């Protein structure tokens, strides 16, 4: 069987996600959307807009800014917040470092990806969020495949895979003790292809780095790393210009580029259908070990 | 594009994970880098072949113990539909996970090792599929390669299974038997040449042709209200819409409705999906409904039609599957959640406990602990608007929440 072009978005997935977002608004006092500027969180914002229309999106957006973002992502974030009239809160990893709560990594693989967790947990406590809505999907990674829609975290943000609440039919139980919080994953059942088909159907704007563009990159461990002041390079690693695009948007220090000419959504979708590399295969942070994601999730990461 | 949800249940070594891995492989759903990771992981384990089952066994503990301990979700697509597999463990101590995985499924996939035939777990899996009224049952007789693709062996297992079904309280309207070899991909994506005596569809061919009617008018119209949308902006000053989900059946603009628990009636003015005005909404759709009149309706209310509205139940008899380490305490008050509606409920009595392997009542057992299934009676503080699970599964299930721990301790099916 070959993969024919699949343009059609399964509508059941939108209905399910809207139902989950409405449950989140109803069951929690202070829910928020965790917004990274990536395509998954852009999708969440769209779903929230549709779920409560003609009312307003009842959630603020929380962005944990590592300081190592692609400038295009920040630009896009501000444009989206402005055009939809959203309420954006930003908390900075740099502040956590300055307060001595997080320590900058060293060496050529240094990234602030893991440090985000510290800032995120502090922000949840400070802003008293009892539910944080994220765009994580079960198909991204094997530890995420076991994640619930309403995932309870303890005071330290920890995920306990063995103590998860059963979720039956569409009934969601968001009851928690004081100090606990819940991570909510409305697009758990979507795949990367579903997200792209949705972006196409809804005609959503996305940051320009998802499309083919020329940029300075270096080659390391068989992957193309975006060259930036945040990346520690060795003398042998010389940057060169290349037409690339990004399949996921993380930090400039943990997201690898793919060589691509795709500059339209249609081309991106075709590329995914033929892709030889999985989405998170371009995430340098996942390559640290086989259980990298599971370990980060236990510590409070998404 | 349709979404088809499948639950798989199987024993540790009957090749369930291999079957799923193989389906993904044959539908080109495994990207190259994941395939390479599988090669490497298989080599580390000292295997001389690529172990596709490693794809689904996600957690470190599972990889260490070589077992599946939770529900994992796996996704793949064909040009015609999207598939979601809830992969659950088969041991008796994971009955609750099996029930969880099965709760959203339209298809139950039961694996039988051709060498062993029907074993204890087969009875359990069949019992759960029956309890949940899963409409499609697919029995895959696996490891046919190890019985020399014997037709006689396959027929014997089919016969044994038919006997098992004969004693069941509920039979899936559709049962399909397929001889397969998940290790070699026989009869999975494509028809097997080695099993030439079998003329039916391969597993994927069979799944591809399953159809559903979501507007199914044999089920009564039910709409659960999640929230009331009142924007109070200039443009929508008087807007009052009920955001929620069609549970079963369908609603049209102009239909007369009754709201429960208030029992007030009105007519549907509009059905809205964001900026689009719909004329009808069917089961599983998330929409906003506005009414002609201002009637008492809020979160937890249910809209239905006057001619077949659900009864207001305060005394409930139900089958339950207990899901918590702490046993059910008769006389204790729990929180009962039916759809999005929560009420306090007291367990009156445990009537009996069922042995899920034999489908018989366990004599002298009057307590429900983790993974036990039995029948109880409940009394609620205010009415719920449920149908019997048998008549309308989408509106017949509930969960029980322990107010001390906040855990979901049970799922119930209204009698």
Interface residues (C-beta under 8 A of the other chain):
Chain A: X1 X2 X3 X4 X6 X8 X9 X10 X11 X12 X13 X14 X15 X16 X18 X19 X22 X23 X25 X26 X49 X50 X51 X52 X53 X54 X55 X56 X138 X139 X142 X143 X145 X146 X161 X162 X164 X165 X166 X167 X168 X169 X170 X171 X173 X175 X176 X177 X188 X189 X191 X193 X194 X275 X276 X277 X278 X281 X290 X291 X294
Chain B: X1 X2 X3 X26 X27 X28 X31 X32 X33 X34 X37 X41 X55 X56 X58 X59 X60 X61 X63 X69 X70 X71 X72 X73 X74 X75 X77 X78 X79 X81 X82 X84 X96 X97 X99 X100 X103 X104 X189 X190 X204 X226 X227 X229 X230 X231 X233 X235 X236 X239 X241 X243 X244 X245 X272 X273 X274 X275 X284 X285 X286 X288 X299 X323 X335 X337 X339 X340 X397 X398 X399 X401 X403 X406 X407 X408 X411
